[in-house]
C-alpha cells in the first residue's frame, strides 16, 4: 500500500500551522482597526514623508560616496530591514513564555512560534518595501536591474533573525532576563550599524573594520544596493557567516533546551 510519507505529512502540517500562526499574529496586530492591514502601507509611507521633510528642509546631511543624495532615501533603505529584525528578535525572545498554552496543551512545535513572528515581521516590512519601490520609481532612483539582490537579502535576513530568535526564545524560558536584555542589545546594535550614518564617515580605520564585521552592516548595504544599484560597498562574508552560524548554533541550543520547555513555562 502506497501512502503519504510521514515526513511529507509532518511538513505539510507544519506549514499549515505556520500559516495559521502568521495570520493569527497579523489579525491580533490590527484587531479593532478600521484600516486593518492597510496600516502596514500607511505607516512606512508616512515615515518616508517625514524623513524627506526633516532631512530635506530642516536638517541637511551630506552622504558623499553613497548611491543617493537623498538622506531620507538612504535612511529608509536601512530602516526597512532593521524594523523587521528588531521586531522579529524582540518578539521571538518572549515567544514561548507569551504562549504557554500553545506549547503545553496543543503540543505545538515551539520553533513555529519563533518562525511565525519572524515571518510576520518580514511580511509587514515587505509591504513597506513594495511601497518604497514605487516611491523610488517615481523619484527616478530605483535600480530595477539590482532588485533581485532583495531575494538574497531576505534569505540572509530570515536566517539570521530565525537563528538568533530560536536561541533567545529557548534561553528566555530558563532565564527570564533574556527578553529584557534583548532590548538593550538591540538599542546598542542600532547605533553600531551604519543606518543613520554612512560608513564613509568613519575615519578611524580600526573602527571602520570593526563596523564592517557587524553582519547588519552587510545587510543594510545589501538593501541599499538592491534598491539603488551601484554595487556592494562592504563585504557580505560577515553576514553570510553569522546567518549560517545563527541557524546552526541557535538551532542546537534550542534543541538542547526544547524537552524541558513545557515544564519550565
N, C-alpha and C positions, 0 to 999 in steps of 0.2 A: 504494500500500500504506500503510495507516494503522498507525503504530506508536506506541509509548510515547515521548513527548517526552524528549529526552536530559536536560533539566533536571529533569523529574519523576523519572526513573530515578536520577539522582545524589542527589536529595533523599531518596528512599526508602533508598538505600544509606547515606547519611549518618545518617539516623535509626536505621537498623538498627545501624550501628557505634556510634553514641552510646549506644543502649540496652545493647549488649553491654559497652561500657566501664563504664557505670554499674553494671551487675550485677557485673562483674569487681571493681570497686573495693569494692562493698559486701561481696562474698564474702571478699575479702582482709582487710577490716577485722575480720571476725568469724571468720576461719579458725581451726578447732580449738576454738571456743567452744561450750559446751553450749546456752546460751540463744540464741546467734546474734543475729538481728535484734531480738529482744526487748530486748537491751541498750539499743537506741535509745529504748525506752519506759521501762526501769528507771532509766537514768541521769538523765533530766530530772525524773522523779518524786522520785527520791532527793534531787536538788539542791533541788527546791522544798520538800521536807520539812525539809531542813537550814536553808534560808533562813528558813522560817517559824519554826522553833525558835529560831535565833540572834537574829533580828530581832524576835521577839515576846516572848522570855523572857530573853535575855542582854543584848542591846544594843537599845535602842528609839530609832528615829529618827522624827521627825515629818516629814511631807511635805505641808505646807499648800498648798492650791491645786491639788492633783492629784486624779485621778479616784478614787483609793482611799486608804484609811487604812492599808492593809497594805503595809509596806515590802517584804516578800517578794514580793508580787504586783507591785508597782511595779517592782522589780528584775528579776524574771523576764520581764516583758513586753519589756524591753530586751535581756536576755541572749540570748533566742531568735534575733533577727536577728544579734546580734553574734557568737555562736558560729559561725553559718553563714558570715558574712562573713570571720571570722578564718580558719576552716578553708579556705574557698574560695580566699582570696588567698595564704595561706601555702603551700598545696599547689600552686597554679597557678604560683607563681614558679619552682618546680623541675619543673614538669610535663613539659617536653620533655627536660631533662637527666636525669630519672629514668627515662625510657622511650626511650632512643636506638634500640633495635632496632625499635620500632613505627614510628618515623619513617623510619629508613633502609631496613629490609628490607620492611616491609609498605606503604610509601608511604602511610601513614595521614595524612589531613589533620590537621595538628598542632593546628588550632583545636579539634578534637573532644576532644583530651586535656584542654584547659582547660575546655571546656564540660561534660565528664563529671564533673570534680572539683567544679565549681561546682554542678551539678545534684545530685550525690551529697550534698554538704554541705547543700543546701537540703532534700532529701528526708529526710535524717537529722534535721534541725531540725524538719521538718514533722511527724514522728511525735511529737516533744515538744510541738509546738503543739496537736496533737489531744488529747493527754493534758491539757494545760493548760486547754483549753476545757472539758473535763469537770470538772476541779477547780473552775474559776471558776463553772460552772453549779451545782455542789454548794454552793459558798460564797455563791451568790446575787449574784455580782459580774459575771457575764457580760452583755454587751450584745449580744444577738442581732441587733438592728437594724443595728449598725455592723460586724458581721463581714464584709460584702462589701468593706470597706476593706482586708482582708487581701489581696485579689486585686491591688489597686493596689500595696500594699506589696511583695508578692512580685515583681511585674513590675519595679518600680523597683530592688529589691534585686538581682535577677538581672542586670539590665542593667548596674548599677554594678559588681558583682563580676566579671562576664564581661569587660567592657571593660577594667577595671584588670588583671584576670588575664592577658588577652592581651598587654598591654604588658609586664607583668612577665616573663611566660614567654619572650617573644621577646628582651627585653633581657638576661635572665639567661644565655642561651646564649652571648652575647658578653662579658658582664661577670658573672662568677660570684659577685661580691659582692652582687648584687641580692637573691638569696634571703636572705642573712644580714641585709641592711639592712631587708628587708621586715618581719622580726620586730621590729626596733627601732621602725620606724614604726608598726606595729600596736599595740605596747605604749603608745606615746605617744597614738595615736588613741583608745584606750580611755578614757584619763583626760581628754581634751578633749571627750568626748561625754558628755552627761548620762545616764549609765547607772546609776551608783551614787549619783547626787545629782540633785535636781530643779533645773531651770533657774531656778525661782523663788528658789533660794538665792543666785543671783548678784546682788549689789547694785550692782556696778560696771557701768554701762550699756554702756561700750565693750567690756568683756569679754563681756557678755551678747550683744551684737550680733555679735561675732566667733564665739561659740559657735553662734549661730543660722545662720551661714553654713556651718557644718560640715554636709555632706549627711547624715551619720549622725544628727545631732540630729533632722532631719525624719523619718528612718526609724524611730528608736526611738519617737518620739511618734506616728507613724502607727500603729505596732503597738499602743501603749497606747490610742489612740482606737478601734482596731478591736476590741480585746478588752473595753475598759471603757466605751466611749462617752464622752460629754462633749465631743465636738468636738476639733478640732486645736488644740494650744496654740502651735504655731510654723508658720511658712511652709514650704511644700513646694517653693518655687521653687529654692532651692539644690540640693535633692535631685534634682529633675527635670533641672535644667541640668547637674549633674555626671554623672548617669546617661547622658544623651544625649551629653555631651562625652566620657565614658569610652569609650562604644561607638565613636564616630567616631574619636577620636584613638588609642585603644588598637588598634582595628582597622587604622587607617592605618599605625601603627608596626609592627604585626605583619606586615602585607602587605609593607612595605618590607624587613623582615628575613627574611621567610619563605624566599626562594630559597636562602639560604646556611645555613639551619639544619642540614641533613643533613651538610654539610661541617664545621661548627663543633662538633658534639656530640662 
